[in-house]
Amino acid sequence: MTDTITRGASTLSLAAVAAVTTLGPATARAQCSPADESCPAWELGTTYTGKFWRNLDGGLDEGDIYVDNLDVTLALNGEKLLGVPGLTLFAYGIYNNGHDLSGRYVGDAQGVSNIAAVQATRLYELWAELNFGSNDAWSVRAGLYDLNSEFAAIDTAGLFINSAHGIGTDIAQTGENGPSIFPIAGLGARLRWQAGERLALQAVVLDAVPGDPEQPDRTKFDLGDGSLLVAEAHWYGTRIAKANLGYWRYSPSFDELGGDARRDDNAGWYASVDGLLYGESGSETEGLRGWLRYGVAEDRINAFESHTGAGLVYTGLLPGRSEDQLGLAVAIVNTGTPFREAVAGGGGEAGSSETNIELTYHFAVNDWLTLQPDIQYVIDPGADPSIEEALVVGLRFEVGYGWAAD
């Protein structure tokens, strides 16, 4: 996570608002279950993502920038390699070039680019997972863990490049160094129970301060900073593919915005629904999907009290292009009254919200290269009335290749 909001009243400023980012994780994940006989003994994947951006108008300044990210993942099947049924071992390394579109040109709080991060080459995830019980209904995962890999995740929203569609700003703004999400993951342990065909429950306990705020380019393997607890329920259906309801809470206390008190109620909740709105005849994948998300955070500690996200994705709109995706999404964050009062007390002014509207199109050039042109319009960047609306255009490309062996 990049800089988070400074919480002491004496240091609150509009610049602090714009420093918040909601960076989403990369898409590379270990997907294969050890119980599946077709699951390889090991699988190595590499993905290079590059994004050319230009802020055409408004924001902090007009200009262009290049942001990139390299993912390297290794998944090991513990049953085939070690003779341990249900065991998966996973390692994930990343590289980022450190260029910051939002902080330099746009001034927005939600994060125009979801791979913007401090310059670093780091071990991002390293965990072991064990599936057990009848039909592997139970699962335990422990190690360096990305919260957004399994929590507060919306499949359809994964198309979009704005960070707020990875994990909502209501969660991403929290903590001394952000929660355990891209690009800095912390130690954690997750328990999941598939209670039935349509219901799953999961909970995770994480280090409250992933990484080291004083050395943001390093990975940290220690505890002692308190914990972040997140619990979530999933409901699966047909038209409604998945509905989520989650709750999170930190154990440490935090400074109250605009005051001298310490508070121990840094908590919030979120809910989302994701499903099929229209399906093309004879196809399981083509058609229109949509989602809606809402989340709340304690506004006496955090600058943003709520986040609302929604979007539509049409797959296979053009004839002969059955896998192409066209998407339109909106993300809105609302500042809390305590934050606005604290900024006003320091002689500044904070607006009530920031809105991001994103239009994007994703298509494959061949089996190893995809392209994604993207347009984002930001209203009231950083909830700062002094920053004009920004119009940003970009082109994302992704090159990926993998190896596997039985």
N, C-alpha and C positions, 0 to 999 in steps of 0.2 A: 504494500500500500504506500502511496506517496503521502505527502504531508496531510495530516488530519487537522481538524479545527482546534485551535488553541482555546482552552476552556477557562482560563482566568479572565475575569472581567477587565482587568487592566490591559490585556493584550488583544481583546476582541476587535476585529476590523473587517471591512468588506473584503479585503484580500484573503482573510481566513476562510470566508465562504467559498471563494473560487478555488481554494486549495483542495476542497473535497473531491475525491474521485471514487467511482464505483467500478473498479476494474474487474472484469470477468475473467474466468480462467480460460486457458486454451482448451481446444476441443479434444485433444488426444486423451483417451481413457482406456483402461483395461476393461473390456466388455465381455470376455469369454468366461463362462462358468467352468470350473474344473470338472463338474459333473457331466458336462457335455463331452462325449467321446471324440467329437470333431475338434475340440479345443486343442490348439497346438501346445507342444511342450514348452516352447518359448516364443515370444513375439517381440520384435524390435521395430519401432516406428520412428520416423523423422518427418517433421513438418516445418517448413520455412514460410512465414507469413510476412509480407511486406505491404505497406500502405502509403500511398502518395496522397497528401492532403494539401488543400489550399483554402484559406479563409478569404473568400472573395469580397466580403463587405461586413462592416460592423465589428463587434467584438473589441478586443484590445488593440489589434493591429492587423492589417492585411499582410499576407505572406504565406509561404508554403514550407512544408516539412516532410521528412520521410521517417516513418516509424517501422521497426521490424522486430520479429520475434522468432526464435528457433526453439522447437520442442524436440526432445529426444526421450522416448519412453521405452521401458523394458518390462514385460510381464512374463512371469515364470509360473508354470503350472506345477504346483507342489505335489499333486497326486502322481503325475507322470515322472517328474524329476526326482522327488524325494520319497515317494510312497506314502504321502500324507493326504488322505481323502479330504476334499473340500478346501484345500489351501491354495491361495494365490499370493505371490510376492510381486510388488510393483515398485519401480523407481522411475522418476521423472525429473529431467534436468531442463533448464531453460536459459536462454540468452536474450537480453533486451538492450537496445542501443541508447536508451535514456532520453530520447527526444520527446518533448512534451507539447503537444498541439494546444491543449486547453490552457495551460499556464502561460504560454508565450503569446498566443494569438487570439484565442476565443474568450477566455475568462469564465467559462462555464463551470458549473459545479458537478454535473453528472458524468462528464468524461466522454468527449466525442469519440475517442479511440479506445477500445477495450484492451489494447496491448501496450498502452503507454505506461512506462515504469522507469525507475532509476536504472542507470546503466549497470548491468551485473550479469555474471554467469554464475548460476547457483543450482544447487540441488533443491528442487521445489517440493516434490513429494517422495516419500519412502515409507511404505506401509506393508503390513501383512494382513490378509483377510482369511477368516476361517468360516466356511458354511457348514452347518450341522443341523441335526434334528430331522424329523420326518419331512421328506421332499426338500431338504435344505431350507426349511422355513426360517431358521435363525442364522444370523450372520454377525460376526464381530470383526471390526477393522481397527487397527491401531498403528500409530506412527506419525510421520509428518503428513498432515491431512488437510486437504482443501475443502472447506465447508461447502462451497458452492458446487462441488462435484456431485453432491447428492441432496443438498438442502437448498430450499428457495430457488430451485431450478425449474425452468419452463421450457419444454422441448421446442415448441414453435418459435419462441422468442430467441432461440439460439442463432437464427439467421442474422440478427441485427448487430451492428458494429458499435452502437452507443453502449457504454458500459452499464448503464442502469437496467438494461434488458438482460444482463447476466445475473446480477443480484441487486436488489433494490437499494437505493440510497439510504433508506431508513436503517438498514443494517450496515451497509458499507462505511458510513460515516463514523461508526462507533469505535470505542476503545482508544487506548493510548497510541497504538500503532495500527489501527484498523483491526478487523477480525481476521481469521485465518483464511484469506482468499488471495488470489493472484495479485501481486507477484510474490507474496511472502506467506508461506504456510507455517503453522506451528504444530506442536505435538498435540495429539488428541486420540480419543478412543470412541468408536461409534458402535452401537448395538442396533440391529434391525430385526424386525419380526414381520414376516409375511403372514398376516393373520387369516387370510383367505384369498380367494381369487380376486376380490375387489378392494381389499383393505390391507394396508401396510403401515406399521408404526416404527419410527426410528428416533434415536436420541444420540447426541454426541456431547462429550465434555472436552473442551479445548483450552489450551493455554490462553489466558486473557491478553497477553502481549506477545504475539508471534514475532519472531525476528528480534532485532536490536534497533530501537529508534535512533541510537547514536551512530550506528553503522548499518544503514539501510540496504547495503549491497551484500550482506552476509546472511547465511542461514544459521539459526540458533537451535541447539538441542538441550534446552533446560526448561524447568518449571519454576514455580515459586512466585509468579506474578498474579496469582488468583486464577479464576476459571471463567469461561464462557460456556453456558449450558444452552443447547438448542434442542427442542423436541418438535417433531413434525408427524402429521398423519396424512396419508395418501389415500384417496379413493379413486379407483380405476373403473372406467365404463366403456361404452362404445362411442356414442356421439361426444360425450364428455370423456376425453381420453384420460385426463387426470385432474383431480382437484386437490389442492394442498391447503393445510392449515398448520401454521407453525408459531412457536413462542420461543423467545430467547431472553437470557438474563445474565448479567455479569455479577461475579461475586465481589470484586473490589469496589470501593467508593470513588466518586468522581466529584470534581468541583462543580458547584452550582453556577449556571450562567448568570452573570450580573450580581453575584453575591459571594460571601466568604464561606458559606457552609459547604460541607461535604455530604453527598447523597449516595445511598447504597441501593437505589432503585433504577439503575440503568437497564431498562428492559423494554420489550416491545413485542408485537405480533404481526403476522402477515398472512394473507390468504390469496389464492389464485385459482383460476379455472382455465383449462386449455382443452380445446376440442375441435371437432369437425363441424363446419357450418354448411358445406356443400361438397358432395363427392361426385366426381365424374363417373358416368356409367362404365362398368367394366374395368375400373382401376381402383386399386387399394390405396394408392398414393396421390393421385391427381385430384385437385379440388381446392377449396378454400377452407383454411383453418384460422382460428382466432383465439386470443387469450385476453384475460383481464387480471390485473394484480393490484392489491392494495396493502400497504404496510404502515405501521405506526411506531414511533420511537418516543421515549420520554423527552419532552421539550424543555424541561428545566435543566437538562444536561447536554442535549444535542441540538445543533442549530436547526435541523430540519425535523419537523414533527410528523410528516407523513409523505408517502410516495405513492403515486398512482401510475400504472403502466397498462397499455393496451395496444393490440396490434392485429393485423391481418396478413396472412401469407397465402398466396395462390401458387400452387405447384402445377406445372404443365399448362400454363396459360396459352402458349404459342404452339401451333401444330408442329409435330415432329420434335418438340423440345420437352419431353415428359418429365425431366428432372430439374428444369430451370425453376427458380423461385423468385417471385415478385412480392415485395413486402412494404407495408406502410405501418409505422408505429408512432406512438406518442408516449413521452415520459414526463411527469410533472412532479416536482418536489415543492413542498410548502414550508416556509420558515415558521418557527414557533414564536409566540409573543415574547417570551423571556429573551430570546436572542435579539429580536428587533429592538426591544427596550434597552438591552445592554449596549447595542451598537449606537443607539440614539444617545445614551448616557455618555458615550465617548466622543460625541460630536459628529457621528456619521449617520448614514441612513441605509437601512436594509429594506428591500422590497418583500412582498409576501410570497413570491414563488419564482421558479424557473421552469420553462416548458421547452422540451425538445421534440421536434417532429422530424422523422427520418423516413426517406424513401430509398429503397435499395433493390438491386436485381443481381441474383447469383446464378452463374452458369459454369459448366465444365467445358474447357477447351479440349481436353483429352483425359486419359485416366490418371494423370498425375498433376494437372494444372487446372485451377479454377480462377475465375475473375469475378469481381463484384464491384461495380460502380455504385456510389453512395452519395446522397445529398442529405444534409441536415440543416434545419433552420432552428436557431436557438432564440427564444423570446426571453428577455430579461436575464441575460447570462449572469450566473453567480447570484441571482436575486439582487443585483446591484443596479439601482436606477440610473447610475452614471454611465453604464455600458450599453451601447446600442445593440439591437438585435443583430445576430451574426448569421451569415449564409456560408456554409462550408461544403465543399465538394471533395470527393476522394475516390481513389481506386485501390481496392484491395486485391492482391493476388496471393495464392497459396500453392506451394509445391510440396507434395508429400510422397513418401515411398516407405515401404515396410518389408520386413523379412520375417519368416516364420518357419518352424520346423516341428515335425511330429515326434 
